C-alpha cells in the first residue's frame, strides 16, 4: 500500500505539471483553434530565467515574477511577429509556425544560457512530508496547488467574465465577433500572454523538483498536448483531469513495469481513448451543417 501511495503521489505531481501545460494549450486553442507547440518552451523559459535571475542576486520571489512577466512578453511577441502576420492561413500552417517558433526559442535559450541542468531552492524546503507511509516534497504541494489555482481561475475567466466569453466568441467565429465589437487582435494578444505566463508558472514551480535546461520543453509540450487531447481540447476541466490521469499512468507504469515503457504506455492508452472518443473525455461533439 505504501508503494502504491508513493507512485500515486509522484504521478499527481507530474500530472499537475502536464495539466498546467495543457491549460496553456487550452487558452490558445479557445482563442484561435491553433495548437501552440511552443508552449513547452514557455515552461523552459520560466525555469531558466528564474534560475539565472536568482543567481544574479535577485530574491527568488522577484526572480519568479520577472520570469513570468518576461515569458508573457515573449508570448505576445510570438503572436505579433509570427501568428498575426499569417492570419487567414490554414490552421496547419499556423501549427507549423508554432513548431518553428519552438525550435527558434530553444536555439536562443541554448545561446543565452547554457546546456547544463539547473535548479533553485524549493519554496518551502526539501524536508519530505509523510502521507500514509509515502513521502511527498513540499514543492510538490506547490505544483498541485498551482495547477488547481490556474484551473479555477480559467474556469471563472471563461464562464464569469465578458473578456473570457469574448475569447470563446472569437474562437467560434472571428468575423461575427468583430461585427459585435470584439477586438479580436486584443483577444489573441491576451490569450498568448496568459498562455505563456501559465507555462512560465509551471516552469517556476517544477524546477526545484525536476531541474531545467534549454531542451526540456520538447517533452513537456508533447505530454501537455497529449493531456489536452485526452481530456478534450479546449476544455479547462479536461486539461486538468487529462494531465493528472497521464501523470498517474506514467508513474504506475514506471513503478510496476519499467521506466523505459512509461512514455509508450501513456501514448498507447491515449490513442485507445481517442479512437473510442475522438473528442476526448470532456470534449463536446461538433456537428457541421452543410
C-alpha positions in Angstrom: 0.0 0.0 0.0 2.8 2.4 0.8 4.4 1.7 -2.5 1.2 2.3 -4.4 0.7 5.6 -2.5 4.2 6.7 -3.3 3.6 6.1 -7.0 0.3 7.9 -6.8 1.8 11.0 -5.2 4.6 11.0 -7.8 2.0 10.7 -10.5 -0.1 13.5 -9.2 2.9 15.8 -9.0 4.0 15.1 -12.6 0.4 15.2 -13.8 -0.1 18.6 -12.3 2.7 19.9 -14.4 1.2 18.3 -17.5 -2.1 19.9 -16.6 -0.6 23.3 -16.4 0.9 22.9 -19.9 -2.4 21.5 -21.2 -4.2 24.6 -19.7 -1.8 26.8 -21.7 -2.8 24.9 -24.9 -6.4 25.3 -24.0 -6.2 29.1 -23.9 -4.6 29.4 -27.3 -6.9 26.8 -28.8 -10.0 28.5 -27.4 -8.9 31.9 -28.9 -7.8 30.7 -32.3 -8.2 27.0 -32.9 -4.5 26.8 -33.1 -2.3 24.2 -31.2 0.7 26.2 -29.9 3.6 23.7 -29.8 5.9 26.4 -28.4 4.0 26.0 -25.1 6.7 23.7 -23.7 9.4 26.4 -24.4 7.4 28.8 -22.2 7.8 26.3 -19.3 11.5 26.1 -20.0 11.9 29.9 -20.1 10.1 30.2 -16.8 12.5 27.9 -15.1 15.7 29.1 -16.8 15.0 32.8 -16.4 14.2 32.3 -12.7 17.5 30.3 -12.2 19.7 32.9 -13.8 17.9 35.8 -12.2 18.3 34.2 -8.8 22.0 33.5 -9.4 22.5 37.2 -10.3 21.3 38.2 -6.9 17.6 38.9 -7.4 15.5 37.5 -4.5 13.7 34.3 -5.5 10.1 35.6 -5.4 11.1 38.6 -7.6 13.0 36.3 -9.9 10.0 34.1 -10.4 7.7 37.1 -11.1 10.3 38.5 -13.5 10.4 35.2 -15.3 6.6 35.0 -15.7 6.4 38.6 -17.0 9.3 38.2 -19.4 7.9 34.9 -20.7 4.4 36.6 -21.1 6.1 39.3 -23.2 7.7 36.6 -25.4 4.3 35.1 -25.9 2.9 38.4 -27.0 5.9 38.8 -29.4 5.3 35.4 -30.8 1.7 36.4 -31.6 2.6 39.8 -33.0 5.6 38.6 -35.1 4.6 35.2 -36.3 0.9 34.5 -35.8 -0.8 37.8 -36.7 1.1 38.2 -40.0 -0.1 34.7 -41.0 -3.7 35.4 -40.0 -6.0 33.8 -42.6 -3.6 31.0 -43.4 -4.7 27.4 -42.9 -4.6 26.1 -39.3 -1.9 23.6 -40.3 0.3 26.4 -41.4 -0.1 28.2 -38.1 0.8 25.0 -36.2 3.9 24.6 -38.3 4.8 28.3 -37.4 4.5 27.4 -33.7 6.8 24.4 -34.2 9.3 26.7 -35.9 9.0 29.2 -33.1 9.7 26.4 -30.6 12.9 25.5 -32.4 13.9 29.1 -32.6 13.3 29.8 -28.9 15.1 26.7 -27.9 18.1 27.7 -30.0 18.2 31.2 -28.5 18.0 29.7 -25.0 20.9 27.5 -25.7 23.0 30.5 -26.7 21.7 32.9 -23.9 22.0 30.3 -21.1 23.9 27.0 -21.4 23.4 23.3 -21.9 23.6 22.4 -18.2 20.9 21.3 -15.8 19.9 23.9 -13.3 17.7 24.3 -10.2 17.0 26.8 -7.5 15.9 26.3 -3.8 12.4 24.9 -3.1 9.9 27.4 -1.8 9.3 25.5 1.5 12.5 23.5 2.0 13.3 19.9 1.0 12.1 18.0 4.1 9.7 15.3 2.9 6.2 15.1 4.3 4.9 11.6 5.3 1.5 10.6 4.0 0.1 7.1 4.5 3.5 5.5 4.5 4.7 7.5 1.5 6.5 10.8 1.3 6.0 13.9 -0.8 8.1 17.0 -1.2 6.6 20.3 -0.1 7.4 21.7 -3.5 5.1 19.1 -5.0 2.3 20.6 -3.0 3.1 24.0 -4.6 2.8 22.4 -8.0 -0.6 20.8 -7.3 -1.9 23.9 -5.7 -0.7 26.0 -8.7 -2.5 23.7 -11.1 -5.7 23.9 -9.1 -5.5 27.7 -8.8 -4.9 28.1 -12.5 -7.8 25.8 -13.3 -10.2 27.6 -11.1 -9.0 31.0 -12.4 -9.5 29.9 -16.0 -12.9 28.4 -15.3 -14.0 31.7 -13.7 -12.4 33.7 -16.5 -14.2 31.8 -19.3 -17.6 31.5 -17.6 -18.0 34.6 -15.5 -16.2 37.4 -17.4 -17.0 39.3 -20.6 -13.4 39.0 -21.7 -13.5 35.2 -21.3 -16.7 35.0 -23.3 -15.1 37.2 -25.9 -12.3 34.7 -26.2 -14.8 31.9 -26.8 -16.7 34.0 -29.3 -13.5 34.8 -31.2 -12.7 31.1 -31.5 -16.3 30.2 -32.6 -16.5 32.8 -35.3 -13.9 35.6 -35.7 -15.8 37.6 -38.2 -19.0 37.5 -36.1 -17.1 38.5 -33.1 -15.6 41.5 -34.9 -19.1 42.5 -36.1 -20.4 42.7 -32.5 -17.5 44.9 -31.4 -15.0 42.4 -30.0 -11.4 43.4 -30.6 -10.1 40.1 -31.8 -6.5 41.3 -32.0 -6.5 42.2 -28.4 -8.1 38.9 -27.5 -5.4 37.0 -29.4 -2.6 39.0 -27.7 -4.2 38.5 -24.2 -4.5 34.7 -24.9 -0.9 34.3 -25.8 0.2 36.4 -22.8 -1.9 34.3 -20.4 -0.7 31.0 -22.1 2.9 32.0 -21.8 2.5 33.2 -18.2 0.9 29.8 -17.2 3.7 27.9 -18.9 6.3 30.0 -17.1 4.5 29.4 -13.8 4.7 25.7 -14.4 8.5 26.1 -15.0 8.9 28.1 -11.8 7.0 25.5 -9.7 8.6 22.3 -11.1 12.2 23.4 -11.5 13.2 22.7 -7.8 12.0 19.1 -8.3 12.9 18.1 -11.9 15.6 20.6 -12.7 15.6 22.5 -16.0 17.7 23.0 -19.1 17.3 24.6 -22.5 15.7 21.4 -24.1 13.1 20.3 -21.5 10.3 22.0 -23.5 10.1 19.3 -26.2 8.8 16.5 -24.0 6.6 18.8 -21.9 4.9 20.2 -25.0 4.2 16.6 -26.2 2.9 15.5 -22.8 0.8 18.6 -22.3 -0.7 18.2 -25.8 -1.5 14.6 -25.1 -3.1 15.6 -21.8 -5.2 18.2 -23.5 -6.3 15.8 -26.2 -7.1 13.1 -23.6 -9.3 15.5 -21.5 -10.8 17.3 -24.5 -9.0 20.0 -26.4 -10.3 23.5 -25.3 -11.8 22.3 -22.1 -10.0 23.5 -18.9 -11.6 20.7 -16.8 -10.4 18.2 -19.4 -6.9 19.7 -19.3 -6.7 19.3 -15.6 -8.1 15.7 -15.5 -6.2 14.6 -18.6 -2.9 15.9 -17.1 -3.5 14.1 -13.8 -4.5 10.9 -15.4 -1.5 11.0 -17.7 0.9 11.6 -14.8 -0.5 8.8 -12.7 -0.5 6.4 -15.7 3.2 7.2 -16.2 4.1 6.8 -12.6 2.3 3.4 -12.3 3.9 2.1 -15.5 7.4 3.2 -14.3 6.8 1.8 -10.8 5.2 -1.6 -11.7 6.7 -2.3 -15.1 9.7 -0.2 -16.1 10.5 3.5 -16.6 11.6 2.6 -20.1 8.0 2.0 -21.1 6.2 4.8 -19.3 6.0 7.1 -22.4 4.9 4.3 -24.7 2.2 3.1 -22.3 0.8 6.6 -21.8 0.5 7.3 -25.6 -0.9 3.9 -26.3 -3.7 4.4 -23.8 -4.3 8.0 -25.1 -4.6 6.6 -28.7 -7.0 4.0 -27.5 -9.2 6.6 -25.8 -9.1 8.9 -28.8 -10.1 6.1 -31.1 -13.1 5.5 -29.0 -13.8 9.1 -28.1 -12.1 11.4 -30.7 -13.3 14.5 -28.8 -11.6 13.4 -25.6 -13.2 12.7 -22.2 -14.9 16.0 -21.7 -14.9 17.3 -25.2 -18.2 18.0 -27.0 -19.2 16.6 -30.3 -19.5 19.2 -33.0 -22.0 18.9 -35.9 -21.3 20.9 -39.0 -24.3 22.0 -41.1 -23.9 21.5 -44.8 
